[in-house]
Amino acid sequence: MFDGANTGIGKTTALDLAKRGARVILACRNQQRAEAAVRDIKRESGNDEVVYMNLDLGSLQSVRSFTETFLKTEPRLDLLINNAGIFLQGKTEDGFGMIFGVNHLGHFLLTLLLLERLKESGSSRVVNVSSSAHIYGAIDFNCLSTHKELGVGDTAFQVFQLYSHSKLCNVLFTHELAKRLQGTSVTCYSLHPDADSGAQTTLHCALQEGIEPLSGCYFSDCAVVDLLPKAKDDAVARKLWEVSERLSGLC
């Protein structure tokens, strides 16, 4: 199951998985585009096990409703790909900055609400699609507390900064998640979706055998890339987790 799969690299990834015979669930906000993607993928793959479920990552209630429905109807979850990402200003339904709310907080809540199903399904994976832009990011917890976003401003550069901050959140979330999943059959990876290789790095993290010991690592061009110290800071990753739990209503 993965979100943001009705266009671009996400759709390409979904098509590849469908061709391999997987049951693929497209979790998307726009019903019309998602249903069109489902039709395309079914036609090109010959696999009828491709379905759409409504999910708006900009609404914590939508995330909760989605997971409630998913857990009632889907007995297994072998692969969760957090693919959706936006580069738009604005506010979520819950008052968070749109970029932080969709790119990080919605994915955080979605993953945690589905974690037990992932564990129950045996060897399963969480793949968080980040970006090389994370190297320009920073986590300002004071700004987050004050503005419900990791920065302020609406110039093109400031919006890029907000995006970079959110992509750093993806990497730090993966880093901390891997620690908390130790001793389970679930592994997790973050990645930069290289333009040249298209969906290949996402598919590598989703399907490649033998990378379980690399849980928590960041990939680019189907290979592990060493992270800057700020992207693997244990204390910051742990605090981001705790703050995200509070903001998403998990504690």
Backbone hydrogen bonds in HBPLUS format (Angstrom, degrees):
<---DONOR---> <-ACCEPTOR-->    atom                        ^
c    i                          cat <-CA-CA->   ^        H-A-AA   ^      H-
h    n   atom  resd res      DA  || num        DHA   H-A  angle D-A-AA Bond
n    s   type  num  typ     dist DA aas  dist angle  dist       angle   num
A0081-ILE N   A0001-MET O   2.95 MM  80  6.37 158.6  2.00 146.4 153.4     1
A0002-PHE N   A0025-ILE O   3.16 MM  23  6.51 164.1  2.19 176.2 174.8     2
A0027-ALA N   A0002-PHE O   3.07 MM  25  5.89 174.6  2.08 137.8 139.5     3
A0003-ASP N   A0081-ILE O   3.30 MM  78  6.81 141.3  2.46 165.4 174.9     4
A0011-LYS N   A0007-THR O   3.14 MM   4  4.92 157.1  2.19 114.3 117.6     5
A0012-THR N   A0008-GLY O   3.07 MM   4  6.41 157.7  2.12 149.9 156.9     6
A0013-THR N   A0009-ILE O   2.86 MM   4  6.08 155.4  1.92 150.6 156.7     7
A0014-ALA N   A0010-GLY O   2.96 MM   4  6.22 160.4  2.00 147.3 152.7     8
A0015-LEU N   A0011-LYS O   2.91 MM   4  6.13 158.1  1.96 150.1 155.7     9
A0016-ASP N   A0012-THR O   3.06 MM   4  6.30 158.7  2.10 146.0 151.4    10
A0017-LEU N   A0013-THR O   3.02 MM   4  6.32 162.6  2.05 155.2 159.3    11
A0018-ALA N   A0014-ALA O   2.90 MM   4  6.10 155.7  1.96 148.8 156.1    12
A0019-LYS N   A0015-LEU O   2.91 MM   4  6.14 154.2  1.97 150.3 157.1    13
A0020-ARG N   A0016-ASP O   3.20 MM   4  6.47 131.5  2.45 136.3 148.6    14
A0020-ARG N   A0017-LEU O   3.09 MM   3  5.07 132.7  2.32  94.0 107.2    15
A0022-ALA N   A0017-LEU O   3.17 MM   5  5.67 161.3  2.21 152.6 147.3    16
A0021-GLY N   A0018-ALA O   2.92 MM   3  5.12 159.4  1.96 108.4 114.1    17
A0024-VAL N   A0049-GLU O   2.87 MM  25  6.34 155.4  1.93 161.4 166.1    18
A0051-VAL N   A0024-VAL O   2.94 MM  27  6.44 159.1  1.98 161.7 168.5    19
A0026-LEU N   A0051-VAL O   2.78 MM  25  6.14 168.0  1.79 168.6 168.9    20
A0053-MET N   A0026-LEU O   2.95 MM  27  6.17 161.6  1.99 152.9 152.4    21
A0028-CYS N   A0053-MET O   3.16 MM  25  6.61 142.6  2.31 156.2 165.7    22
A0055-LEU N   A0028-CYS O   2.89 MM  27  5.02 161.4  1.93 119.8 122.9    23
A0034-ALA N   A0030-ASN O   2.96 MM   4  6.05 156.9  2.01 152.3 159.9    24
A0035-GLU N   A0031-GLN O   2.86 MM   4  5.96 165.0  1.88 154.9 158.1    25
A0036-ALA N   A0032-GLN O   3.09 MM   4  6.27 150.3  2.18 141.7 149.9    26
A0037-ALA N   A0033-ARG O   2.95 MM   4  6.18 151.4  2.03 142.9 150.7    27
A0038-VAL N   A0034-ALA O   2.87 MM   4  6.19 152.9  1.95 149.0 156.8    28
A0039-ARG N   A0035-GLU O   3.06 MM   4  6.29 159.6  2.10 144.2 148.7    29
A0040-ASP N   A0036-ALA O   3.01 MM   4  6.27 162.1  2.04 148.2 153.1    30
A0041-ILE N   A0037-ALA O   2.87 MM   4  6.05 167.7  1.89 155.4 158.5    31
A0042-LYS N   A0038-VAL O   2.91 MM   4  6.04 163.2  1.94 152.2 157.0    32
A0043-ARG N   A0039-ARG O   2.98 MM   4  6.12 162.5  2.02 148.9 153.9    33
A0044-GLU N   A0040-ASP O   2.92 MM   4  6.12 166.6  1.94 155.1 158.6    34
A0045-SER N   A0041-ILE O   2.89 MM   4  5.77 148.5  1.99 145.1 153.0    35
A0046-GLY N   A0042-LYS O   2.84 MM   4  5.40 144.0  1.97 139.8 147.5    36
A0059-SER N   A0056-ASP O   3.06 MM   3  5.68 151.9  2.14 122.6 123.8    37
A0093-GLU N   A0058-GLY O   3.09 MM  35  6.22 152.7  2.17 158.2 166.6    38
A0062-SER N   A0059-SER O   3.08 MM   3  5.11 118.2  2.48  95.3 110.2    39
A0063-VAL N   A0059-SER O   3.05 MM   4  6.44 154.6  2.11 150.1 157.0    40
A0064-ARG N   A0060-LEU O   3.00 MM   4  6.28 157.3  2.06 144.9 150.7    41
A0065-SER N   A0061-GLN O   2.85 MM   4  6.08 159.5  1.89 150.2 156.1    42
A0066-PHE N   A0062-SER O   2.82 MM   4  5.94 161.4  1.85 150.3 155.6    43
A0067-THR N   A0063-VAL O   3.01 MM   4  6.21 168.6  2.02 150.6 153.2    44
A0068-GLU N   A0064-ARG O   2.98 MM   4  6.12 154.2  2.05 145.3 152.7    45
A0069-THR N   A0065-SER O   3.04 MM   4  6.27 162.5  2.07 150.4 154.3    46
A0070-PHE N   A0066-PHE O   2.81 MM   4  6.03 166.9  1.83 157.0 161.5    47
A0071-LEU N   A0067-THR O   2.88 MM   4  5.93 167.6  1.90 149.3 152.1    48
A0072-LYS N   A0068-GLU O   3.25 MM   4  6.38 136.8  2.45 135.6 146.2    49
A0072-LYS N   A0069-THR O   3.14 MM   3  5.19 130.2  2.40  97.2 110.7    50
A0073-THR N   A0069-THR O   3.06 MM   4  6.24 140.5  2.22 148.7 159.4    51
A0073-THR N   A0070-PHE O   3.14 MM   3  5.27 128.9  2.42  98.0 111.1    52
A0074-GLU N   A0070-PHE O   2.78 MM   4  5.52 154.6  1.85 161.5 163.6    53
A0125-ARG N   A0078-ASP O   3.06 MM  47  6.44 151.4  2.15 139.0 145.0    54
A0080-LEU N   A0125-ARG O   2.95 MM  45  6.34 163.7  1.98 158.0 163.4    55
A0127-VAL N   A0080-LEU O   2.83 MM  47  6.23 163.9  1.85 161.0 165.3    56
A0082-ASN N   A0127-VAL O   2.78 MM  45  6.07 151.0  1.86 157.8 167.9    57
A0129-VAL N   A0082-ASN O   3.00 MM  47  6.03 169.6  2.01 148.0 151.4    58
A0098-MET N   A0090-GLY O   2.89 MM   8  5.20 162.0  1.92 131.7 129.1    59
A0092-THR N   A0096-PHE O   2.76 MM   4  5.27 157.7  1.81 151.3 159.0    60
A0095-GLY N   A0092-THR O   3.01 MM   3  5.13 166.4  2.03 109.9 113.4    61
A0097-GLY N   A0148-LYS O   2.82 MM  51  6.06 162.4  1.85 147.7 147.9    62
A0101-GLY N   A0097-GLY O   2.75 MM   4  5.79 169.0  1.76 165.5 169.3    63
A0102-VAL N   A0098-MET O   2.91 MM   4  5.86 165.8  1.93 148.7 151.7    64
A0103-ASN N   A0099-ILE O   2.94 MM   4  5.61 148.1  2.04 138.5 147.5    65
A0104-HIS N   A0100-PHE O   3.04 MM   4  5.43 149.5  2.13 131.2 138.5    66
A0105-LEU N   A0100-PHE O   3.06 MM   5  6.40 157.9  2.11 154.8 158.8    67
A0106-GLY N   A0101-GLY O   2.77 MM   5  5.86 147.0  1.87 153.0 162.1    68
A0108-PHE N   A0104-HIS O   2.82 MM   4  6.00 155.9  1.87 158.7 167.1    69
A0109-LEU N   A0105-LEU O   3.02 MM   4  6.25 170.2  2.03 155.7 156.1    70
A0110-LEU N   A0106-GLY O   2.98 MM   4  6.08 165.3  2.00 147.4 152.3    71
A0111-THR N   A0107-HIS O   2.91 MM   4  5.99 166.3  1.93 150.1 153.5    72
A0112-LEU N   A0108-PHE O   3.07 MM   4  6.30 167.9  2.08 153.5 156.7    73
A0113-LEU N   A0109-LEU O   2.98 MM   4  6.11 159.0  2.03 155.2 160.6    74
A0114-LEU N   A0110-LEU O   3.18 MM   4  6.32 130.3  2.44 139.3 151.5    75
A0114-LEU N   A0111-THR O   3.14 MM   3  5.22 137.2  2.34  97.8 109.9    76
A0115-LEU N   A0112-LEU O   3.38 MM   3  5.03 159.6  2.42  95.1 101.0    77
A0118-LEU N   A0114-LEU O   3.08 MM   4  6.38 154.7  2.14 153.0 160.7    78
A0119-LYS N   A0115-LEU O   2.97 MM   4  6.28 157.7  2.02 150.5 156.3    79
A0120-GLU N   A0116-GLU O   2.90 MM   4  6.13 152.2  1.98 146.1 153.9    80
A0121-SER N   A0117-ARG O   3.15 MM   4  6.24 127.6  2.43 137.7 149.8    81
A0121-SER N   A0118-LEU O   3.17 MM   3  5.23 140.6  2.34  97.6 108.7    82
A0122-GLY N   A0119-LYS O   3.46 MM   3  5.89 163.9  2.49 114.4 114.3    83
A0124-SER N   A0185-SER O   3.25 MM  61  6.54 145.3  2.37 130.7 140.5    84
A0187-THR N   A0124-SER O   3.06 MM  63  6.57 156.5  2.12 151.9 156.4    85
A0126-VAL N   A0187-THR O   2.88 MM  61  6.36 145.8  2.00 146.9 158.0    86
A0189-TYR N   A0126-VAL O   2.96 MM  63  6.47 147.1  2.07 157.0 167.6    87
A0128-ASN N   A0189-TYR O   2.80 MM  61  6.16 170.1  1.81 163.6 165.9    88
A0191-LEU N   A0128-ASN O   3.15 MM  63  6.60 135.6  2.35 159.8 162.3    89
A0130-SER N   A0191-LEU O   2.75 MM  61  5.35 142.9  1.88 147.2 159.9    90
A0134-HIS N   A0131-SER O   3.07 MM   3  5.86 170.0  2.08 119.7 122.4    91
A0135-ILE N   A0132-SER O   3.27 MM   3  6.22 171.9  2.27 123.9 125.1    92
A0136-TYR N   A0133-ALA O   2.98 MM   3  5.71 163.0  2.01 123.2 128.0    93
A0137-GLY N   A0134-HIS O   2.96 MM   3  5.02 161.9  2.00 108.7 114.2    94
A0144-LEU N   A0140-ASP O   3.03 MM   4  6.31 156.1  2.09 148.7 156.2    95
A0145-SER N   A0141-PHE O   2.95 MM   4  6.10 151.2  2.03 141.2 148.3    96
A0146-THR N   A0142-ASN O   3.02 MM   4  6.24 150.1  2.11 143.9 151.9    97
A0147-HIS N   A0143-CYS O   2.71 MM   4  5.64 171.6  1.72 157.7 160.8    98
A0148-LYS N   A0144-LEU O   2.87 MM   4  4.52 134.7  2.07 121.7 128.1    99
A0159-VAL N   A0155-THR O   2.90 MM   4  6.17 157.1  1.95 157.8 164.0   100
A0160-PHE N   A0156-ALA O   3.01 MM   4  6.23 153.8  2.08 143.5 150.7   101
A0161-GLN N   A0157-PHE O   2.93 MM   4  6.25 148.6  2.03 143.9 153.0   102
A0162-LEU N   A0158-GLN O   2.97 MM   4  6.30 155.8  2.03 145.7 151.5   103
A0163-TYR N   A0159-VAL O   2.95 MM   4  6.24 157.3  2.00 149.2 155.3   104
A0164-SER N   A0160-PHE O   2.86 MM   4  6.12 158.8  1.91 149.7 155.6   105
A0165-HIS N   A0161-GLN O   2.83 MM   4  6.13 157.2  1.88 154.1 160.2   106
A0166-SER N   A0162-LEU O   3.03 MM   4  6.30 157.5  2.08 147.0 152.6   107
A0167-LYS N   A0163-TYR O   2.97 MM   4  6.27 149.2  2.07 149.0 157.8   108
A0168-LEU N   A0164-SER O   2.96 MM   4  6.25 144.6  2.09 146.5 155.9   109
A0169-CYS N   A0165-HIS O   3.02 MM   4  6.38 147.6  2.12 143.3 152.5   110
A0170-ASN N   A0166-SER O   3.13 MM   4  6.53 145.9  2.25 139.4 147.6   111
A0171-VAL N   A0167-LYS O   3.30 MM   4  6.63 153.2  2.37 140.8 146.1   112
A0172-LEU N   A0168-LEU O   2.94 MM   4  6.20 168.0  1.95 158.8 161.9   113
A0173-PHE N   A0169-CYS O   2.77 MM   4  5.84 157.9  1.82 152.8 159.2   114
A0174-THR N   A0170-ASN O   3.09 MM   4  6.24 157.2  2.14 141.4 147.0   115
A0175-HIS N   A0171-VAL O   2.99 MM   4  6.23 155.3  2.05 145.8 152.9   116
A0176-GLU N   A0172-LEU O   2.99 MM   4  6.25 162.5  2.02 152.6 155.6   117
A0177-LEU N   A0173-PHE O   2.80 MM   4  5.90 159.3  1.85 150.8 157.8   118
A0178-ALA N   A0174-THR O   2.99 MM   4  6.08 159.6  2.03 148.5 152.5   119
A0180-ARG N   A0176-GLU O   3.12 MM   4  6.45 156.6  2.17 150.8 157.0   120
A0181-LEU N   A0177-LEU O   2.92 MM   4  6.11 126.5  2.21 144.9 159.9   121
A0181-LEU N   A0178-ALA O   3.26 MM   3  5.07 138.2  2.45  91.4 103.0   122
A0182-GLN N   A0179-LYS O   3.38 MM   3  5.51 164.3  2.40 103.4 107.8   123
A0184-THR N   A0181-LEU O   2.95 MM   3  5.53 147.7  2.06 146.3 144.9   124
A0216-GLY N   A0188-CYS O   2.65 MM  28  5.54 166.9  1.66 154.5 155.5   125
A0190-SER N   A0217-CYS O   3.10 MM  27  6.41 170.7  2.10 157.2 159.7   126
A0219-PHE N   A0190-SER O   2.85 MM  29  6.28 154.0  1.92 138.9 145.6   127
A0192-HIS N   A0219-PHE O   2.88 MM  27  6.37 146.1  2.00 158.4 169.2   128
A0194-ASP N   A0192-HIS O   2.98 MM   2  5.80 117.1  2.39 115.0  98.3   129
A0198-GLY N   A0194-ASP O   2.96 MM   4  5.83 116.3  2.37 140.2 154.7   130
A0200-GLN N   A0197-SER O   2.99 MM   3  5.48 165.3  2.01 135.2 136.3   131
A0203-LEU N   A0199-ALA O   2.94 MM   4  6.18 165.0  1.96 160.7 165.5   132
A0204-HIS N   A0200-GLN O   2.79 MM   4  5.93 147.9  1.89 142.8 152.4   133
A0205-CYS N   A0201-THR O   3.03 MM   4  6.25 165.0  2.05 149.7 152.0   134
A0206-ALA N   A0202-THR O   2.97 MM   4  6.14 142.3  2.11 141.8 153.3   135
A0207-LEU N   A0203-LEU O   2.82 MM   4  5.78 149.7  1.91 150.3 156.3   136
A0208-GLN N   A0204-HIS O   2.90 MM   4  5.00 154.7  1.96 133.4 140.8   137
A0214-LEU N   A0211-ILE O   2.80 MM   3  5.31 154.7  1.86 119.6 128.4   138
A0215-SER N   A0212-GLU O   3.11 MM   3  5.54 149.2  2.21 124.7 122.7   139
A0217-CYS N   A0214-LEU O   2.96 MM   3  5.60 154.9  2.02 147.3 148.7   140
A0225-VAL N   A0218-TYR O   2.85 MM   7  5.83 166.3  1.87 162.1 161.5   141
A0220-SER N   A0223-ALA O   2.85 MM   3  5.47 156.6  1.91 154.8 159.6   142
A0223-ALA N   A0220-SER O   3.08 MM   3  5.47 148.8  2.18 110.5 119.2   143
A0231-ALA N   A0228-LEU O   2.91 MM   3  5.43 148.2  2.01 118.1 127.7   144
A0232-LYS N   A0229-PRO O   3.18 MM   3  5.46 165.8  2.20 110.8 115.0   145
A0237-ALA N   A0233-ASP O   2.92 MM   4  6.05 165.5  1.94 159.8 164.5   146
A0238-ARG N   A0234-ASP O   2.93 MM   4  6.06 157.2  1.99 146.9 153.2   147
A0239-LYS N   A0235-ALA O   2.97 MM   4  6.16 158.4  2.02 144.4 150.6   148
A0240-LEU N   A0236-VAL O   2.83 MM   4  6.00 160.2  1.87 151.0 156.7   149
A0241-TRP N   A0237-ALA O   3.05 MM   4  6.24 154.2  2.12 142.4 149.1   150
A0242-GLU N   A0238-ARG O   3.02 MM   4  6.32 163.5  2.05 150.1 153.8   151
A0243-VAL N   A0239-LYS O   2.84 MM   4  6.03 165.8  1.86 157.9 161.6   152
A0244-SER N   A0240-LEU O   2.86 MM   4  5.90 156.4  1.92 145.0 152.2   153
A0245-GLU N   A0241-TRP O   2.88 MM   4  6.14 150.2  1.97 149.4 157.6   154
A0246-ARG N   A0242-GLU O   3.19 MM   4  6.46 157.5  2.24 143.2 148.3   155
A0247-LEU N   A0243-VAL O   2.88 MM   4  6.15 167.1  1.90 155.1 158.7   156
A0248-SER N   A0244-SER O   2.94 MM   4  5.92 150.1  2.03 144.6 151.5   157
A0250-LEU N   A0245-GLU O   2.83 MM   5  4.96 145.9  1.95 159.7 158.5   158
A0249-GLY N   A0246-ARG O   3.16 MM   3  5.22 157.7  2.21 103.1 109.8   159
